[in-house]
Amino acid sequence: MKTITCFNISEPVMHISSGKFTSGKHWQHKHMYHNGNFEIIVVIKGVIHLQVDDTRYTIHENEVFALPPFHHLHGYQESPENTQYFWFHFFTKPHGLKTASLDETNIKTIESLFKKDQAVLPLQFKLPNVEKVFILANQILDVAKNNYFTSMATDYLLTTLILELSEEYFKMVVISPVSQEEARIDGIKEWIRANLSEKLKVSDVADAFELNPHYLVRIFKQQTNETVIQYINGIKFSRPKNSC
């Protein structure tokens, strides 16, 4: 299961603070409590070891860590010297956040979360592309330190960053894995055709691909709208019978 956060972006988020941090020797993250504010971390290089409440996470280069409010966090292990990351603290509008634990293989459910006025981020994911994200992150830091006449400038830029991160997550999780799953199912179908026999069982197919049989049945059904047994029987039925 994966923790997913949905952001209501019908209005911009409210930037609180942000920065780019570079670690020295023997550094690990200090203890913090997020009392109502959200934090996004984007690791530029190195690695961060964070414990959130009772769970430990390792966040690597080009990974995003999007932590909802009301959690304790601290470093549980030193990071390599010169580990570097962007960090952003912000508030959303009242009732502007929703979190849920979802099965990350349930692509249709995750896809349904992406809406015109709603951005979606998991707790942790690796960015497929970092260029736009790094440009936006640096723009936010530049605008924040130059004290524009209105703080809305930073708020809108940070909201744009959240949208960009959400778009990268959408492309990574919703688009790419579908084609990967399709390729995997095509390989399974080919194996079934090549190894078809009267005694072929679902467990035989699962063993060949080192999959749990229940997981195999589920992903096969999601991609083909039929069970593995139905597919096997369909192949058997379509093959010409030997004449007497």
JOPE-V646570 format. One record per pair of residues at least 24 apart in sequence whose ideal C-beta (glycine too) atoms are under 7 Angstrom apart, sorted by sequence separation. I is the first residue (numbers start at 1). J is the second residue. D is the distance in whole Angstrom. If there is no record, write none. Layout:
BEGIN
[[I | J | D] [I | J | D]]
END
This chain:
BEGIN
[[40 | 64 | 7] [41 | 65 | 4] [136 | 160 | 6] [137 | 161 | 6] [50 | 75 | 6] [51 | 76 | 4] [136 | 161 | 4] [40 | 66 | 5] [49 | 75 | 6] [202 | 228 | 5] [49 | 76 | 5] [202 | 229 | 6] [39 | 67 | 5] [49 | 77 | 4] [133 | 161 | 7] [136 | 164 | 6] [38 | 67 | 7] [68 | 97 | 6] [38 | 68 | 6] [49 | 79 | 7] [38 | 69 | 6] [48 | 79 | 6] [68 | 99 | 5] [133 | 164 | 6] [37 | 69 | 6] [47 | 79 | 6] [132 | 164 | 6] [133 | 165 | 6] [188 | 220 | 7] [200 | 232 | 6] [34 | 67 | 7] [36 | 69 | 5] [46 | 79 | 6] [47 | 80 | 6] [46 | 80 | 5] [34 | 69 | 5] [48 | 83 | 6] [185 | 220 | 6] [34 | 70 | 6] [46 | 82 | 6] [47 | 83 | 6] [34 | 71 | 6] [46 | 83 | 3] [48 | 85 | 6] [45 | 83 | 7] [46 | 84 | 6] [181 | 219 | 6] [185 | 223 | 4] [33 | 72 | 5] [45 | 84 | 5] [129 | 168 | 6] [185 | 224 | 6] [192 | 231 | 7] [196 | 235 | 6] [44 | 84 | 4] [128 | 168 | 6] [192 | 232 | 6] [196 | 236 | 7] [32 | 73 | 6] [44 | 85 | 6] [127 | 168 | 6] [182 | 223 | 6] [43 | 85 | 5] [44 | 86 | 7] [181 | 223 | 6] [189 | 231 | 7] [193 | 235 | 6] [31 | 74 | 4] [42 | 85 | 6] [119 | 162 | 5] [128 | 171 | 7] [192 | 235 | 7] [29 | 73 | 7] [30 | 74 | 7] [41 | 85 | 5] [42 | 86 | 4] [119 | 163 | 5] [121 | 165 | 6] [125 | 169 | 6] [128 | 172 | 5] [29 | 74 | 6] [121 | 166 | 6] [29 | 75 | 3] [41 | 87 | 5] [120 | 166 | 5] [28 | 75 | 3] [119 | 166 | 4] [122 | 169 | 6] [125 | 172 | 7] [39 | 87 | 6] [40 | 88 | 5] [121 | 169 | 6] [28 | 77 | 6] [39 | 88 | 7] [120 | 169 | 7] [28 | 78 | 5] [39 | 89 | 5] [27 | 78 | 6] [28 | 79 | 6] [86 | 137 | 4] [26 | 78 | 5] [27 | 79 | 6] [37 | 89 | 5] [38 | 90 | 6] [37 | 90 | 6] [37 | 91 | 6] [38 | 92 | 7] [36 | 91 | 7] [66 | 121 | 4] [23 | 79 | 5] [25 | 81 | 5] [66 | 122 | 7] [114 | 170 | 6] [24 | 81 | 6] [66 | 123 | 6] [23 | 81 | 6] [65 | 123 | 7] [23 | 82 | 7] [38 | 97 | 7] [65 | 124 | 5] [22 | 82 | 6] [23 | 83 | 4] [64 | 124 | 7] [5 | 66 | 6] [63 | 124 | 6] [64 | 125 | 6] [22 | 84 | 5] [63 | 125 | 7] [5 | 68 | 6] [21 | 84 | 7] [63 | 126 | 5] [64 | 127 | 6] [110 | 173 | 6] [111 | 174 | 5] [20 | 84 | 7] [21 | 85 | 6] [62 | 126 | 6] [110 | 174 | 6] [59 | 124 | 7] [62 | 127 | 5] [20 | 86 | 5] [21 | 87 | 6] [57 | 124 | 6] [107 | 174 | 6] [19 | 87 | 6] [62 | 130 | 5] [90 | 158 | 6] [18 | 87 | 6] [18 | 88 | 5] [88 | 158 | 6] [107 | 177 | 6] [18 | 89 | 7] [107 | 178 | 6] [17 | 89 | 5] [16 | 89 | 4] [16 | 90 | 6] [15 | 90 | 5] [16 | 91 | 7] [14 | 90 | 6] [13 | 90 | 5] [14 | 91 | 4] [13 | 91 | 7] [13 | 92 | 5] [11 | 93 | 5] [8 | 92 | 7] [7 | 92 | 6] [8 | 93 | 6] [8 | 96 | 4] [7 | 96 | 6] [7 | 97 | 6] [42 | 133 | 6] [5 | 97 | 6] [6 | 98 | 4] [5 | 99 | 5] [4 | 99 | 7] [42 | 137 | 6] [3 | 99 | 6] [4 | 100 | 5] [3 | 101 | 6] [4 | 102 | 5] [2 | 101 | 7] [1 | 101 | 4] [2 | 102 | 6] [1 | 102 | 7] [64 | 165 | 6] [1 | 103 | 6] [2 | 104 | 5] [6 | 113 | 6] [10 | 117 | 4] [9 | 117 | 6] [4 | 113 | 7] [8 | 117 | 6] [9 | 118 | 7] [8 | 118 | 6] [9 | 119 | 5] [7 | 118 | 7] [6 | 118 | 5] [7 | 119 | 4] [6 | 120 | 5] [105 | 219 | 7] [4 | 120 | 6] [5 | 121 | 5] [4 | 122 | 5] [3 | 122 | 7] [2 | 122 | 5] [3 | 123 | 4] [2 | 123 | 7] [20 | 141 | 6] [18 | 140 | 6] [19 | 141 | 7] [18 | 141 | 6] [18 | 144 | 6] [15 | 144 | 7] [15 | 151 | 7] [15 | 154 | 4] [12 | 152 | 7] [15 | 155 | 5] [14 | 155 | 6] [13 | 155 | 6] [12 | 155 | 4] [15 | 158 | 5] [12 | 156 | 5] [13 | 158 | 6] [13 | 159 | 5] [12 | 159 | 4] [13 | 162 | 7] [9 | 159 | 6] [9 | 162 | 7] [9 | 163 | 7] [7 | 162 | 6]]
END
